[in-house]
Amino acid sequence: MEPGDAPVLALTCGEPAGIGPELAVMLAADGTLSARVVAVGDPALLAERAAMLDRQLDIRVLAPGESPPAPRQGLLPVWPVALRAPSQAGVLDTANADHALETLDVAIDACRSGRAAGMVTAPLHKGVILDAGHAGFTGHTEYLRDACGVDEVVMMLATDSALHAHETGWHGDSALRVALATTHLPLREVADAITAPRLQRLLRVLHADLHRRFGVSVPRIAVCGLNPHAGEGGHLGREELDVIIPALEALRAEGLVLDGPLPADTLFTPRHLEGIDAVLAMYHDQGLPVLKYAGFGRAANITLGLPFVRTSVDHGTALDLAGTGRADPGSLRVAVALAVEMAQRA
């Protein structure tokens, strides 16, 4: 692929007080990008972070309708979104919550209009967005779902060694894709949110995008139980018997290849993961601690079910690292590489 033919990706810089802006600077400065990545953020802030990190960078603001240039070391094209107030590294300011959300809107518009093949997102800070008055904001995944008007999306994280796992099979503990049946919910609300219709919608999206976006010809998905020991035959909870098993049986009748429900404490072992293309965990902290232990900093977050590609980092805003130069761009590099791979299959 010639550099000028590389897909265009919109990279939102996330919370301006966090490490997102400097991660964008680092990737542009090190020259490892395989896509025409356009940062979506405040050009002055990016220049300030580049100076703080002592990185030489050509920050090029693109005019409306201007085609992003081919990637090269030291170049960072930008679709500008002005800060609402000056931003200090590590210090949150609710005045900039609207700025962070506007970067998402600009990237969404670029994807939906065909100017970008996908979007990659640096981390947001949910708390400051809520404190700014955006009640009900629960994260990128749900915001993108609502903005695109789709019925269902799936949050999935993948380690870097799982990106090509469909070609060679699983590579042991470090290769993993974990999708979530529920995302950012208080634990006491999880059981009520898991219904048979919802599980069926989620698993259809997961199955379809494993095939469409990852090239898995016949996806095999392992499904966690909700309760310890997957309910122990109803003695430790009836959700498996009353909800999960009937949902899986209906989907198997449609041709989906599903294992489970399986106890989460034994599912995440090499023997049970052999031949599995993805795991569906029932809630956030059932599946993601395992994945992050296996590959934190080398994994990416993916939103499945959108009309375009979206990937993200596997970490938060790291306010304590912002402006220090100690942030690790590894996860963002994986997220960009994964978005390129997915966009080329679209």
HELIX and SHEET records of a PDB file:
HELIX    1   1 PRO A    3  ASP A    5  5                                   3    
HELIX    2   2 GLY A   20  ASP A   30  1                                  11    
HELIX    3   3 PRO A   43  MET A   52  1                                  10    
HELIX    4   4 THR A   94  ASN A   96  5                                   3    
HELIX    5   5 ALA A   97  ARG A  112  1                                  16    
HELIX    6   6 LYS A  126  ASP A  131  1                                   6    
HELIX    7   7 HIS A  140  CYS A  148  1                                   9    
HELIX    8   8 ASP A  160  ALA A  162  5                                   3    
HELIX    9   9 ALA A  165  THR A  168  1                                   4    
HELIX   10  10 LEU A  187  ALA A  193  1                                   7    
HELIX   11  11 ALA A  196  ARG A  212  1                                  17    
HELIX   12  12 PRO A  228  GLY A  234  5                                   7    
HELIX   13  13 GLU A  239  GLU A  239  1                                   1    
HELIX   14  14 GLU A  240  ILE A  244  3                                   5    
HELIX   15  15 ILE A  245  ALA A  253  1                                   9    
HELIX   16  16 ALA A  264  LEU A  267  1                                   4    
HELIX   17  17 PRO A  270  LEU A  273  1                                   4    
HELIX   18  18 HIS A  284  GLY A  295  1                                  12    
HELIX   19  19 GLY A  330  ARG A  345  1                                  16    
SHEET    1   A12 ASP A  58  VAL A  61  0                                        
SHEET    2   A12 LEU A  75  PRO A  80  1                                        
SHEET    3   A12 ARG A  36  GLY A  41  1                                        
SHEET    4   A12 VAL A   8  THR A  12  1                                        
SHEET    5   A12 GLY A 118  THR A 121  1                                        
SHEET    6   A12 VAL A 309  VAL A 313  1                                        
SHEET    7   A12 ALA A 299  LEU A 304 -1                                        
SHEET    8   A12 VAL A 154  THR A 159 -1                                        
SHEET    9   A12 ARG A 177  LEU A 180 -1                                        
SHEET   10   A12 ALA A 278  ALA A 281  1                                        
SHEET   11   A12 ARG A 220  CYS A 224  1                                        
SHEET   12   A12 VAL A 257  LEU A 262  1                                        
END                                                                             
